[in-house]
């Protein structure tokens, strides 16, 4: 299961996603959380979301897609 990180500045809490990830992991299903990757890319100035609606931009699709591909091939 992959949980898509919330876009920045949407005013939404990520807590429900964290609870879901814990439940999924507890029953033995691997769960990929991309929030840390989002935070690291944003910290170095790489925008991964469109500011107006919180959807991934081209950078987001490339960065998060690459990370998901790595997890799948592991």
N, C-alpha and C positions, 0 to 999 in steps of 0.2 A: 504494500500500500504506500502511495506517495501522497503526502499532505502538502498542498500548495501553500506557500507562505502568503500571508496577507500583504497586500500592497501598503506602502507607507502612507501615512497621513489620512487613512480612511476612518480613524476614530473607532476601530473595532478591536475587541479584545481577542487575543490569540488563545486565551485559556481554554475554551471549548475544544480547540484543535489539540492542545497538549493533553487534555483528558482523553480524547479519542485515541491519540497515539499510545498513551499508556495502556488503555484497554486492549488495543490491538496487539501490542507487544506482550501483554500478560497472557494472552491465549496462544502465543507462539508464532504470530505472523510478523514478518519483518516489516518495519515501517520506516520509510525514508522521510526525514524532516529537513526541509531546505531553508529554514529560517536563519540558521547560522551563516549559511552561504550568502543569503540575501544581505544580512548585516555586514559581512566582510566586503562584498562588492560595493555596497552603498558607501561604506567607510572610505574606500579608495576613490570615490567619485564616479563609479560606473553605475549609471541609471539602468535599472532592469524593469521598470514599470512606467507606463504612461501616467503623467501627473494628474490628468483630468479624470480618469476612470479606474485606475488601479489594475489594469490588465498588463500582462507582460508585453514589453516592446521586443524588438529584434534581439537585443543583448540578453534579455531575460530568457527568451526561448533558447538561445545558443548556450548560455551558461547553465541553466537548470536542466536542459535536455542532455547536455554533456555529463552532468553529475548523475542524472538518472541512468543514463547508458552505462556509466561505470558501475553503479550499484547492481544493475541487471546482469552485467557480464561477470560480476564476482560470484 
